[in-house]
Amino acid sequence: MSIEPFETAHAQDYPTVRQLSIFIENRVGQMLRMTRLLDQTDVHILAISVVNSMDCAVVRLILDDPDQAEALFRRSGFSVSEAELIVVSLPHGKRGLLHTWAALMAGEVNIHYTYPLLVRPHGAAALAVQADSLEMAVNVLRSKKLEVLDQTDLTKGY
């Protein structure tokens, strides 16, 4: 029986942003509790989305220091998961969102979910996007001259 050597995984060559998902009980004060934890640090919330259900809620966060935030949430008893997504800077004008969706549709990229950022990197509105293929989404957006941001682009100015 021969053992094949493991292949080394190559780093991705497209920009991504780390998202933390915090699972909280659906009861009064849990969002305040979670936010107060961050208030004791220098960690800033750059984007937030809340998906509510009967028993719990999933709070998706993009933060300027996801490592520190993740450790803090875990120490405080929150259940945390991590995912990578992309952030696209929307073109100025009323059709920026239309151009972004049209580019992704033309590339046959399915969007799982999206939400806006609270900050304006490079002075423009931006969207966090989770898609079925982040690499394809980045390639399609770049081919249409749309700017895809990485974690360091979001933290400039803090």
One Martini backbone bead per residue (centre of mass of N, CA, C, O) as a GRO file, in nm:
protein
  158
    1MET     BB    1   0.091   0.040   0.027
    2SER     BB    2   0.061   0.360  -0.082
    3ILE     BB    3   0.168   0.693  -0.006
    4GLU     BB    4   0.056   0.993  -0.073
    5PRO     BB    5   0.130   1.302  -0.095
    6PHE     BB    6   0.061   1.600   0.008
    7GLU     BB    7  -0.088   1.876  -0.097
    8THR     BB    8  -0.041   2.202  -0.141
    9ALA     BB    9  -0.200   2.473  -0.057
   10HIS     BB   10  -0.313   2.753  -0.209
   11ALA     BB   11  -0.339   3.066  -0.208
   12GLN     BB   12  -0.536   3.308  -0.249
   13ASP     BB   13  -0.584   3.575  -0.519
   14TYR     BB   14  -0.815   3.712  -0.340
   15PRO     BB   15  -1.020   3.922  -0.179
   16THR     BB   16  -1.105   3.917   0.170
   17VAL     BB   17  -1.344   3.883   0.442
   18ARG     BB   18  -1.411   3.861   0.777
   19GLN     BB   19  -1.672   3.674   0.932
   20LEU     BB   20  -1.882   3.691   1.209
   21SER     BB   21  -2.086   3.452   1.382
   22ILE     BB   22  -2.344   3.507   1.617
   23PHE     BB   23  -2.506   3.320   1.868
   24ILE     BB   24  -2.828   3.410   1.992
   25GLU     BB   25  -3.061   3.461   2.200
   26ASN     BB   26  -3.416   3.525   2.191
   27ARG     BB   27  -3.358   3.797   2.393
   28VAL     BB   28  -3.350   4.041   2.595
   29GLY     BB   29  -3.022   4.206   2.558
   30GLN     BB   30  -2.814   4.054   2.365
   31MET     BB   31  -2.712   4.282   2.182
   32LEU     BB   32  -2.608   4.459   2.411
   33ARG     BB   33  -2.407   4.258   2.529
   34MET     BB   34  -2.234   4.227   2.275
   35THR     BB   35  -2.166   4.534   2.235
   36ARG     BB   36  -2.033   4.588   2.514
   37LEU     BB   37  -1.784   4.421   2.469
   38LEU     BB   38  -1.668   4.612   2.244
   39ASP     BB   39  -1.664   4.881   2.416
   40GLN     BB   40  -1.397   4.766   2.582
   41THR     BB   41  -1.263   4.825   2.306
   42ASP     BB   42  -1.105   4.881   1.971
   43VAL     BB   43  -1.348   4.754   1.835
   44HIS     BB   44  -1.513   4.769   1.515
   45ILE     BB   45  -1.810   4.804   1.351
   46LEU     BB   46  -1.862   4.772   0.991
   47ALA     BB   47  -2.083   4.533   1.000
   48ILE     BB   48  -2.444   4.433   1.002
   49SER     BB   49  -2.642   4.128   1.060
   50VAL     BB   50  -2.981   4.007   1.122
   51VAL     BB   51  -3.106   3.676   1.196
   52ASN     BB   52  -3.425   3.571   1.273
   53SER     BB   53  -3.582   3.356   1.511
   54MET     BB   54  -3.749   3.201   1.750
   55ASP     BB   55  -3.475   3.120   1.940
   56CYS     BB   56  -3.271   3.276   1.745
   57ALA     BB   57  -2.970   3.452   1.643
   58VAL     BB   58  -2.783   3.591   1.368
   59VAL     BB   59  -2.474   3.764   1.386
   60ARG     BB   60  -2.327   3.956   1.143
   61LEU     BB   61  -1.972   4.042   1.127
   62ILE     BB   62  -1.766   4.325   1.064
   63LEU     BB   63  -1.429   4.382   1.163
   64ASP     BB   64  -1.119   4.532   1.243
   65ASP     BB   65  -1.078   4.282   1.478
   66PRO     BB   66  -1.150   3.956   1.462
   67ASP     BB   67  -0.963   3.819   1.669
   68GLN     BB   68  -1.041   3.976   1.923
   69ALA     BB   69  -1.347   3.929   1.903
   70GLU     BB   70  -1.353   3.623   1.910
   71ALA     BB   71  -1.220   3.587   2.185
   72LEU     BB   72  -1.428   3.751   2.345
   73PHE     BB   73  -1.680   3.587   2.275
   74ARG     BB   74  -1.583   3.313   2.379
   75ARG     BB   75  -1.523   3.402   2.676
   76SER     BB   76  -1.847   3.494   2.694
   77GLY     BB   77  -2.017   3.234   2.555
   78PHE     BB   78  -2.019   3.252   2.259
   79SER     BB   79  -2.117   3.149   1.948
   80VAL     BB   80  -1.870   3.096   1.685
   81SER     BB   81  -1.823   3.188   1.343
   82GLU     BB   82  -1.647   3.159   1.024
   83ALA     BB   83  -1.611   3.370   0.726
   84GLU     BB   84  -1.585   3.430   0.385
   85LEU     BB   85  -1.588   3.737   0.196
   86ILE     BB   86  -1.701   4.002   0.002
   87VAL     BB   87  -1.614   4.342  -0.099
   88VAL     BB   88  -1.799   4.597  -0.265
   89SER     BB   89  -1.765   4.880  -0.443
   90LEU     BB   90  -1.978   5.122  -0.522
   91PRO     BB   91  -2.082   5.297  -0.757
   92HIS     BB   92  -2.161   5.589  -0.840
   93GLY     BB   93  -2.487   5.631  -0.817
   94LYS     BB   94  -2.803   5.489  -0.886
   95ARG     BB   95  -2.656   5.219  -1.049
   96GLY     BB   96  -2.455   5.053  -0.872
   97LEU     BB   97  -2.626   4.804  -0.795
   98LEU     BB   98  -2.708   4.717  -1.077
   99HIS     BB   99  -2.418   4.662  -1.184
  100THR     BB  100  -2.345   4.447  -0.978
  101TRP     BB  101  -2.572   4.241  -1.038
  102ALA     BB  102  -2.518   4.214  -1.341
  103ALA     BB  103  -2.235   4.101  -1.319
  104LEU     BB  104  -2.307   3.844  -1.155
  105MET     BB  105  -2.513   3.730  -1.351
  106ALA     BB  106  -2.326   3.708  -1.601
  107GLY     BB  107  -2.138   3.500  -1.415
  108GLU     BB  108  -2.324   3.302  -1.255
  109VAL     BB  109  -2.366   3.426  -0.962
  110ASN     BB  110  -2.456   3.328  -0.646
  111ILE     BB  111  -2.644   3.474  -0.388
  112HIS     BB  112  -2.686   3.428  -0.049
  113TYR     BB  113  -2.579   3.713   0.074
  114THR     BB  114  -2.637   4.060   0.192
  115TYR     BB  115  -2.467   4.368   0.314
  116PRO     BB  116  -2.405   4.663   0.451
  117LEU     BB  117  -2.197   4.906   0.533
  118LEU     BB  118  -2.112   5.155   0.778
  119VAL     BB  119  -1.886   5.216   0.600
  120ARG     BB  120  -1.669   5.424   0.362
  121PRO     BB  121  -1.469   5.309   0.156
  122HIS     BB  122  -1.330   5.548  -0.034
  123GLY     BB  123  -1.621   5.707  -0.017
  124ALA     BB  124  -1.799   5.441  -0.051
  125ALA     BB  125  -2.019   5.226  -0.094
  126ALA     BB  126  -2.077   4.893   0.057
  127LEU     BB  127  -2.068   4.528   0.006
  128ALA     BB  128  -2.153   4.233   0.139
  129VAL     BB  129  -2.064   3.904  -0.008
  130GLN     BB  130  -2.224   3.589  -0.049
  131ALA     BB  131  -2.108   3.322  -0.251
  132ASP     BB  132  -2.058   3.033  -0.430
  133SER     BB  133  -1.809   3.208  -0.576
  134LEU     BB  134  -1.566   3.416  -0.495
  135GLU     BB  135  -1.372   3.406  -0.733
  136MET     BB  136  -1.579   3.463  -0.954
  137ALA     BB  137  -1.685   3.727  -0.841
  138VAL     BB  138  -1.420   3.882  -0.858
  139ASN     BB  139  -1.366   3.848  -1.160
  140VAL     BB  140  -1.628   3.982  -1.258
  141LEU     BB  141  -1.602   4.255  -1.117
  142ARG     BB  142  -1.326   4.331  -1.238
  143SER     BB  143  -1.416   4.313  -1.542
  144LYS     BB  144  -1.622   4.569  -1.459
  145LYS     BB  145  -1.453   4.773  -1.274
  146LEU     BB  146  -1.479   4.667  -0.985
  147GLU     BB  147  -1.424   4.705  -0.642
  148VAL     BB  148  -1.232   4.493  -0.435
  149LEU     BB  149  -1.208   4.435  -0.098
  150ASP     BB  150  -1.021   4.429   0.196
  151GLN     BB  151  -0.949   4.437   0.522
  152THR     BB  152  -0.755   4.689   0.498
  153ASP     BB  153  -0.957   4.882   0.357
  154LEU     BB  154  -1.156   4.895   0.613
  155THR     BB  155  -0.928   5.002   0.840
  156LYS     BB  156  -0.895   5.264   0.730
  157GLY     BB  157  -0.908   5.525   0.985
  158TYR     BB  158  -0.849   5.367   1.279
   0.00000   0.00000   0.00000
